[in-house]
Amino acid sequence: MKKIFFISVIALSAMFASCAKKQAQTTEEPTICGKWELAAINNNAISATENQEAAYVIFNLKDSTIAAFDGCNNIGGWVVKADSGNLVMVDLASTLQFCPEQGESAMLGAILNVADKYKINECAEHGKFLVLSSSTDSISAIFKEAKEVK
């Protein structure tokens, strides 16, 4: 009888421990790390043309960097802070190629220069979305989480 009780206690403890781990995972703040493809600027949908690579941003907090592509130019810089919805990026620099048919994605660099807030939303049907915005300007960019190709 003592053996059965002891085994039951161990099984219940393991079950509660696994539930606690699952709860901790679901309450964890989503990370900004990874690649995000530009979906909209100021609520205007952005889509790449057939021959154009989609605009994107990549946050790598392990080495505190940001890399982006606005559909024409590469942008890079440093991430000083990215937590609790607050974002600080510094020393952003861009290549200066001329691309006559770039469209609204050209505004990505300007948005990154003023963005100081972020929010990650998750939609069961469409995945994760990242919203970058400024607390002082009314511009914003919405990104969809990029799926890794293997």
C-alpha positions in Angstrom: 0.0 0.0 0.0 2.8 2.4 0.8 4.4 1.7 -2.6 1.1 2.6 -4.4 0.7 5.8 -2.4 4.4 6.8 -3.1 4.0 6.1 -6.8 0.7 8.1 -6.9 2.4 11.1 -5.1 5.3 11.0 -7.6 2.9 10.8 -10.6 0.8 13.7 -9.3 3.9 15.8 -8.6 5.2 15.2 -12.1 1.8 16.1 -13.6 1.6 19.4 -11.6 5.2 20.2 -12.5 4.5 19.8 -16.2 1.3 22.0 -15.9 3.4 24.7 -14.2 5.9 24.5 -17.1 3.2 24.8 -19.7 1.7 27.8 -17.9 5.1 29.5 -17.6 5.5 29.0 -21.3 2.2 30.6 -22.2 2.6 33.6 -19.9 6.1 34.3 -21.2 6.4 37.5 -23.1 6.7 36.8 -26.9 10.1 37.6 -28.3 10.9 40.1 -30.9 13.8 38.0 -32.1 13.7 36.5 -35.6 12.8 37.5 -39.1 9.6 39.5 -39.7 8.2 40.4 -43.2 6.7 43.8 -43.8 2.9 43.5 -44.2 1.7 47.1 -43.8 2.8 50.7 -43.2 0.3 53.1 -41.6 -2.4 50.5 -42.2 -1.7 50.3 -45.9 -0.9 46.8 -47.1 2.5 46.2 -48.5 3.3 43.4 -51.0 6.4 42.7 -53.0 6.1 42.7 -56.7 6.8 39.5 -58.6 10.5 40.3 -59.2 11.1 42.0 -55.8 12.2 40.5 -52.5 9.8 41.3 -49.7 10.9 43.9 -47.2 11.8 42.5 -43.8 13.4 43.2 -40.4 15.6 40.7 -38.4 16.1 41.3 -34.7 19.0 39.3 -33.1 19.1 40.1 -29.4 22.0 37.7 -28.8 24.4 40.1 -30.5 22.1 43.2 -30.1 21.7 43.8 -33.8 19.0 44.7 -36.3 19.2 44.0 -40.0 16.5 45.1 -42.4 15.7 45.3 -46.1 13.2 47.8 -47.4 12.8 46.3 -50.9 15.7 48.2 -52.2 18.2 49.2 -49.5 19.8 47.3 -46.6 19.5 48.8 -43.1 21.5 47.8 -40.1 22.1 49.0 -36.5 22.2 48.1 -32.9 19.4 47.2 -30.5 20.0 48.7 -27.0 16.7 47.6 -25.5 13.8 45.4 -26.5 11.7 44.4 -23.6 8.2 44.9 -22.2 7.1 46.7 -25.4 9.9 49.3 -25.3 12.5 49.4 -28.0 15.7 51.4 -28.4 17.8 51.2 -31.6 20.9 53.2 -32.3 23.3 53.9 -35.1 20.9 52.8 -37.9 22.5 53.1 -41.3 21.3 52.4 -44.8 22.6 51.8 -48.3 21.5 54.5 -50.7 20.5 52.7 -53.9 17.9 54.3 -56.2 14.9 52.1 -56.9 12.2 53.9 -58.8 9.5 51.3 -58.3 10.0 50.6 -54.6 6.7 52.0 -53.3 5.7 52.5 -49.7 8.3 50.1 -48.3 10.8 52.9 -48.8 9.3 54.3 -45.5 10.7 51.4 -43.5 13.9 53.2 -42.7 12.1 56.3 -41.4 9.9 54.2 -39.2 12.8 52.2 -37.8 14.6 55.5 -36.9 11.6 56.7 -34.8 10.2 53.4 -33.5 10.4 53.1 -29.7 7.5 50.7 -29.0 6.7 47.2 -30.2 3.8 44.8 -29.7 3.5 41.2 -30.7 0.0 39.8 -31.5 -0.7 36.2 -32.2 -3.6 35.0 -34.3 -4.4 31.3 -34.4 -5.2 31.4 -38.1 -2.4 33.7 -39.3 0.5 33.4 -36.9 2.4 36.2 -35.1 2.4 39.8 -36.0 4.9 42.5 -34.8 3.8 46.2 -34.7 6.6 48.8 -34.5 5.5 52.3 -33.6 6.6 55.6 -32.2 5.2 57.2 -29.1 5.6 60.7 -30.6 4.8 60.1 -34.3 1.7 58.5 -35.8 3.6 56.2 -38.2 3.7 52.4 -37.7 4.7 49.2 -39.4 3.2 45.8 -39.1 5.2 42.7 -39.8 4.2 39.0 -40.1 6.5 36.4 -38.6 8.6 34.8 -41.4 8.5 31.1 -41.6 11.9 29.5 -41.9 12.5 27.6 -45.1 14.3 24.3 -44.5 
